[in-house]
């Protein structure tokens, strides 16, 4: 009785295609395309596969092949349709967390003509990735962001979380903003805030054709530092002092 080994997921489909045609496989032919030690693979006895199991295996393999063909056909069609927007896709791909697929999803929902929106704030409001406005008698209770485009919002949230993951190895503005807000407002609101910041950057890039410029992970700290210094100097000047600032 011949035995062979295969890793789950790595050679499962290829192995199934071979099993449906033959009851015996050459172990060397299977291991030649593997990327892990053969001793780590589970043992399968091909000759013990019953007729019912073979039939189900053939059915599953046909289903996988059909899905692969559909994915390939859709990918080719998408590539044809986004060909006129290669420049815009390349710009969005520069943003941390937004890959080629993410850029395609975002442009499919927003388009590249930003002249329809008077400002970046209008663009964010249209996409519903900004805080809701529910003010009454000077009070502003909690208000949801609203419905908006679920496909665009999903793509932006995925991109925001991707930027946070990328920030673990290479810190960036979006990951620093997420960490800063998540501690006080929670992870979901922080992710929405990062998505809002990304959408503002996308608006500027598509409007001006500018490349992405990362403000850096210390942007907020530098902004607060300058604000504190400015307020302190202003207060001292109001008290009649002349202030000269020198870096330590």
Buried (B, 14 or more C-beta within 10 A) or exposed (E): EEEBBBBEEBBBBEBBBBBBEEEEBEBEEBBEEBEEEBEEBEEBEBEEBEEEEBEEBBEBBEEBEEEEEEEEEEEEEEEEEBEEBEEBBEBBBBBBBBBEEBBBBBBBBBEBEBEEBEEBEBBBBBBBBBBBEEEEEEEEEEEEBEEBBEEBBEBBBBBBBBBBEBBEEEBBBBBBBBBBBBEEEEEEBBBBBBBBBBBBBBBBBBBEEEEBEBBEBEBBEEEEEEEEEEEEBEEEEEEEEEEEEEEE
